[in-house]
Every structure is written in C-alpha cells, then in structure tokens.
C-alpha cells in the first residue's frame, strides 16, 4: 500500500511541476520552496515505511491530493528547518576552518 501512496504522490508532484512550466519565471521562483518541500515530503514518506502504519497510509491514499495536504500541514506547523540550517552552517564553517588551519600549519612547517 505504501507503494500505491508513493505513486500517487509522485504523480501529484509531476502534475504540479507541469503546471509550473506554464508559469512566469517570477512565479516559479516564488514556488521554489513549495517545490523543494514537496520533493522532500515524498522522500520522507518513502523512507518512513517503519514509522507509518497501514491505517495512516490508507488514510493518505484515500485523499485526492495527499502531497498538497502534507505540504499544507508543514506550512501550518510551528517547527522550522532554521535550526537545522544553522547547525549546517556552523558545521561547514568549522570544517573549513580546520582545513584552513591545517593548510597554514603545513605551510609553516615547509618554511
């Protein structure tokens, strides 16, 4: 049943992207977050076979547009990806600083 849900969500996503093709570049840019998050939602559902019970999958399958539903719920959710992005930025900067310091040490040793 999960495969049926994934097919339905992928079909819905493809239909959404086809509609975007007829939009202005500005509108496509405005919809870029929605596009990315809908793709991410499909990825999450695909990887959540252990977490979604059959009843939940059946409920989502019974919806006309489960992807729109899940996206709407995400938009109304109080959670944010900002904290995850902040952690990612910190980790990227820390990693680059370590590389820079190691390079500087190597250059000092060569002198």
Secondary structure, 3 states (H helix, E strand, C coil): CHHHHHHHHHHHHHHHHHHHHCCCHHHHHHCHHHHHHHHHHHHHHHCCCCCCCHHHHHHHHCCCCHHHHHHHHHHHCCCCCHHHHHHHHHHHHHHHHHHHHHHHHHHHHHC
